[in-house]
């Protein structure tokens, strides 16, 4: 059974972002319970050349909204990247969920031409332009990028003693 670009993007990013919200809430509760400085936890990074926790959340949200917007053929909104607290990061994730949830399958899947997965997507990156088919962009770039940053954010909190498990990452109750 073939899957559409919509089915492989909006529901998966929404689920991942909802799970990330749960992880953020546990991180915030841990910081409050242990009387930790939120700023120190949000600035933590696993290795000096890696993004800090706050930036991991920002990039994960950007990956989701950017992918869905580009699959629909529009430019994604730009967020300011000015979050300084867990509450502000949660608001960013919630805003991203609301944004991507507003897309309909017809905006992403071109049912008349049956070739929406072959549409070109051009990214302008610091290193230059990259051109993908929509399918390669989603499956080979956007999803791996999203999950890399969600996983790294999870790992940062786990490394700092937040009681998280696989169920939190996967969203299992």
BELFEN-V255995 format. One record per pair of residues at least 4 apart in sequence whose ideal C-beta (glycine too) atoms are under 6 Angstrom apart, sorted by sequence separation. I is the first residue (numbers start at 1). GAP is how many residues later the second one is. D is the distance in whole Angstrom. If there is no record, write none. Layout:
<<I GAP D> <I GAP D>>
This chain:
<<3 4 5> <5 4 6> <6 4 6> <9 4 6> <30 4 6> <38 4 6> <46 4 5> <51 4 4> <62 4 5> <84 4 6> <97 4 6> <103 4 5> <105 4 5> <132 4 4> <136 4 5> <137 4 5> <138 4 5> <139 4 6> <147 4 6> <155 4 6> <164 4 5> <166 4 6> <3 5 5> <31 5 4> <36 5 6> <45 5 5> <51 5 5> <69 5 5> <83 5 4> <124 5 6> <132 5 4> <137 5 6> <157 5 4> <167 5 4> <83 6 5> <110 6 4> <158 6 5> <31 7 5> <45 7 5> <69 7 4> <109 7 5> <122 7 6> <123 7 5> <43 9 5> <44 9 5> <83 9 6> <122 9 5> <31 10 6> <66 10 4> <42 11 5> <65 11 5> <120 11 6> <121 11 5> <42 12 5> <121 13 6> <118 15 5> <119 15 5> <154 15 5> <121 16 4> <117 17 5> <117 18 4> <58 23 5> <54 29 6> <61 31 5> <65 31 5> <72 31 6> <57 32 5> <61 32 6> <64 32 6> <68 32 5> <65 34 5> <61 35 4> <65 35 6> <68 35 6> <72 35 4> <64 36 6> <72 36 5> <71 37 5> <38 47 6> <13 51 4> <70 51 5> <10 58 6> <28 58 4> <9 59 6> <9 62 6> <24 62 6> <71 63 6> <24 65 6> <5 66 5> <24 66 5> <21 72 5> <20 73 6> <67 75 4> <17 76 5> <17 79 6> <63 79 6> <17 80 5> <63 82 5> <64 82 6> <14 83 6> <63 83 4> <60 86 6> <13 87 6> <60 89 4> <10 90 6> <59 90 5> <60 90 5> <10 93 6> <56 93 5> <56 96 5> <57 96 6> <56 97 4> <6 99 4> <53 100 6> <6 102 4> <5 103 5> <6 103 5> <53 103 5> <5 104 6> <4 105 5> <5 111 6> <5 112 6> <44 112 5> <5 129 6> <9 129 6> <20 130 5> <27 130 5> <23 131 6> <30 132 4> <16 134 6> <27 135 5> <26 136 6> <23 145 6> <22 146 6> <19 152 4>>
